[in-house]
Amino acid sequence: MEGPKLRGKVLRGLKKALVVGLGALSSISAQEARPHPDLKKDNPQRQYLASKDLYLRKVIEKVKKDQEEARLHKIKNLNLELASGQLILKEKHDAGDIDGENGILRYIKYLTDLLKYEEEKKPMEVTPENLADFDPEIAERVQADLARIPEEVDDAYRKYDKQHGWLAGIVHSQAYGDKAMKNEGLNEEEVKHRRRAILDDITLSDQFHPLPARVQGKLDDDDNSVVRFGSMPPDVQAHEDAEKYQDTPLIIHEKEHIVTRGNYLISQKAKTLYENAFQADSSNRFFSEYISSPTELDARKRSFEYDLEKYGVWKYGEVFTEEHLSKALELRNAGKLSGDSREFLKFLKHEKIPEIMNTIAENRSSSPNEKTEV
């Protein structure tokens, strides 16, 4: 009896070894297959944030431009006031109102003198030393930016570019395009839009791209991904290894919004899965309502995937199991996961997460057992 049992055990072991071996070969092949599209790095910010000198020069140019635009705007308004004054003058004259006419004449002379002054006025020289005289608020923000140039800028671009490349490689894979059209119902042009959009350069928050207080990243009016960089205050640190904003998957979050155009290009199947799995936080109804949007959960899911690959827990193409979830929860409890990942685990029912990962991740993944450096 021991002989057949032993043979069966050996055969099962050989079969398991063969599956593991084929998986490894598939991983090597997939790694070679993952695209590495050329990311756009044409944002002028990369140049002017390269040195304190260049940055100050740009700030001063902007202040001068704003000063000139304000002067031209004032001249335009003075001309409008003069035109209006001439009309009132005629009305007073036609009505025989001599006192009123004289009063308007004095006002017109005042406007004329003021207009001449503005037209002939030479702009004040703006220098780094007297910047605060023009705008104390700008001068304060500039000082904060200068403290991060160029060392912090270099670190931010290096880390964010790596995140950006990770996401672009997925979006440009053949499997991603095929599954986006088959499973999510996108057409070829919509897939092309995603692939074009993911290549656009990133933008760091600075004097020219400010972010509201407490906001870590957002899309601006031109659909640029604007993210904070540099040291984080202790109360917003995302995980124990994150001392700087660029240590968190901020750019992945914002770029995912661009790729899916918010909720517009998220499949109905994905939306339904998120809606059925969502669990609100009764202590914070406003944030619960905000994060319940499929695009917000989707962006956090993408960051969660990035974190799992970073720590070697799970990678694209693998079936997400309860064991993966347990390891993810261990990482969370150890303070390893980003804020996005922690919120993904907090606001979704844990029993629904494997289905979400296996369904939506399959729609978006590149190829089975694909290995990615994070």
Secondary structure, 3 states (H helix, E strand, C coil): CHHHHHHHHHHHHHHHHHHHHHHHHHHHHHHHHCCCCCCCCCCCHHHHCCCHHHHHHHHHHHHHHHHHHHHHHHHHHHHHHHHHHHHHHHHHHHCCCHHHHHHHHHHHHHHHHHHHHHHHCCCCCCCCCCHHHHCHHHHHHHHHHHCCCCHHHHHHHHHHHHHHHHHHHHHCCHHHHHHHHHHCCCCHHHHHHHHHHHHCCEEECCCCCCCCCCCCEEECCCCCEEECCCECCHHHCCCCCCCEHHHCCHHHHHHHHHHHCCCCCCCHHHHHHHHHHECCCCCCHHHHHHHCCHHHHHHHHHHHHHHHHHCCCCCCCCCCCHHHHHHHHHHHHCCCCCHHHHHHHHHECHHHHHHHHHHHHHHHCCCCCCCCCC
